[in-house]
Amino acid sequence: MNSVNRNKEFFRFSSVLNNLLEIIDCMKEELQIYRNNLEEDINFTDINKSLRFLNEVEFEIMDSLENLKELMNPFLLFVIGNGNYGKSTLINALLEDSFIKTKDLPNTWKLDLFCKSKELKEIVEFSYINKEKEVMSLENGEKLLLEEEKKFKESKKKIFKYLKEYKINNNLEVKALEKYKKNLEKKYLYISEIVEAKYYLNKNGILDDFIIVDTPGLNQNLDKSLIASIKDYYIKSDGIIWIIDAQNIVSKNSCDLINDINKLNRLTDLKKKMVLVVNKIDIIEKNNPYNLDKIKLKVKEIYSNVFDDIVFISAKDAINGISENKEELVCRSNIRILKKSINTYFKRTAEINQINSKRKNLSLKSEKILKNIDRYKRELYKDISIYNTLKLEDSEKINKTKFYIIDLIKSIKNKSCYKDINMEILVQNLKEIELICNKEIKIIYQELFRKSNFIKGDKFNKYIDYNIYITKNKNIVIDYNLLKSIKSKEKNNLSEETILNSIIRNKSKKFTQNDEIILNTIYKKIDTLIEESVHEVNEKFELMKINIENIRENTFEYKYLNYKNIKNHIKDLDMIYNMIRNLR
């Protein structure tokens, strides 16, 4: 597998994910239209299930997209070994440039990272122990590092001076001197605040595929924070180059190296791909060419089971051949064999592992999103079913209660108080009917509101007076002068009610045609009261019907979206579902 495949995988998956984000943006815009019409105090995002769902899916997709971007990042090549084994020269050879100035003093206080610059300008980024960062030009960065090196050297000289004076003045054993030296180092050794230098270079070649991490020599006393940083990069690394000196194969160092490898490997569950670079073969060949074969056999005997590959090189010949444009030196150095090994064991393996990892991650994310869609659709379909059922049932329930109340009001005509025009009892009956009506109205409204309200709380329960006020109707006030006019014609002391009863029951000839008109007027007023009360009931229930419909529509829209757009919404959901399912 080559880098083109890695790029293809990225663009294949990212194009689908970006299309999904566009669909979600359009769906969210539709919700935003409704959101803009809401009162400011209503927290739309907290309650709207559709927006919450889309935000969750969007987050997972964006997270997947961010994860996929790692396919475009270079791999991490970790270079480790003792400080005097030619690490800097080896990295220069890999960079094909004498960028790192080799020096007697090994780097003991920081990590160096070499990356490809995305801009024409070459810079260095310093990371400090307090987590702060500072970016500057390579020239200024080099000056700063020289100052740090100078402070370090001067502190070492100071320690050496005090140790020498102490040794002359005191006849001490080696252990005592070592202890005194450590105390001096704690007190006087300069420790730079810089823990990492990341160089961004305009160089093609190995930096197209790798970030090279140059670690301090393992034989140095390292700061705890630096050790933690080394471990972190080791865990993240895609390939590890261990460098050793061809002149020191059979020594205690070989056992120490294997112990160091085992310690670092315990930091991660995955077995790291490792290549052993045996440097300085030019010195062996120069002294005795026949010894090189013996060294190769010995190295393979000790390390063949530890490393994926072993390469014997001369980093010095490689960089000299590159700088002097001498092909013979480059070939003899074996630097190309090392690059081929890096490509085979690190790059190709890392690409396969990375793509498989991204596919697995994408599959897990897709599964999570699909489950989220299924859950959301189940809840949505359930509420759609409730919405449609209520649309049919609410009207029936409202009409049923309305007709019951109307019949109750009309039933007053069947009562004796109506026939006798017994106003006291009539009013009392009307009050009782009014109480029953309003109680039924309250019950039906609360039931309808509870079922039609798709969100928690009374946010949409605006006060509307649905009560029927029969006893406040002006027609209930009978003009008693009418009754008195009839009474004046009577010779006896009968009460007004008795006179009316007499009129109704007997239709006495004593009463004139005008008396009949008066009686009919009283009945007409009572009938008008009943008619107007029935009309009020019809108006109030029509208002209730409209309000319940508004509550049902608004709360559904508040929870999801406008019901009219539900078909398109489900269509978009199905599109998202199928696109994500195809990613697995």
Secondary structure, 3 states (H helix, E strand, C coil): CCHHHHHHHHHHHHHHHHHHHHHHHHHHHHHHHHHHCCCCCCCHHHHCHHHHHHHHHHHHHHHHHHHHHHHHCCEEEEEEECCCCCHHHHHHHHHCCCCCCCCCCCCCCCEEEEEECCCCCCEEEEEECCCCEEEEEHHHHHHHHHHHHHHHHHHHHHHHHHHHHHHHHCCCCHHHHHHHHHHHHHHHCCCCCEEEEEEEECCCCHHHCEEEEECCCCCCCCCHHHHHHHHHHHHHCCEEEEEEEHHHCCCHHHHHHHHHHHHHHCCCCCCCCEEEEEECHHHHHHHCHHHHHHHHHHHHHHHCCCCCEEEECCHHHHHHHHHCCCHHHHHHHCHHHHHHHHHHHHHHHHHHHHHHHHHHHHHHHHHHHHHHHHHHHHHHHHHHHHHHHHHHHHHHHHHHHHHHHHHHHHHHHHCHHHHCCCHHHHHHHHHHHHHHHHHHHHHHHHHHHHHHCCCCCCCCCCCCCCCCCCCCCHHHCCCHHHHHHHHCCCCCCCCHHHHHHHHHHHCCCCCCHHHHHHHHHHHHHHHHHHHHHHHHHHHHHHHHHHHHHHHHHHHHHHHCCCHHHHHHHHHHHHHHHHHHHCCC
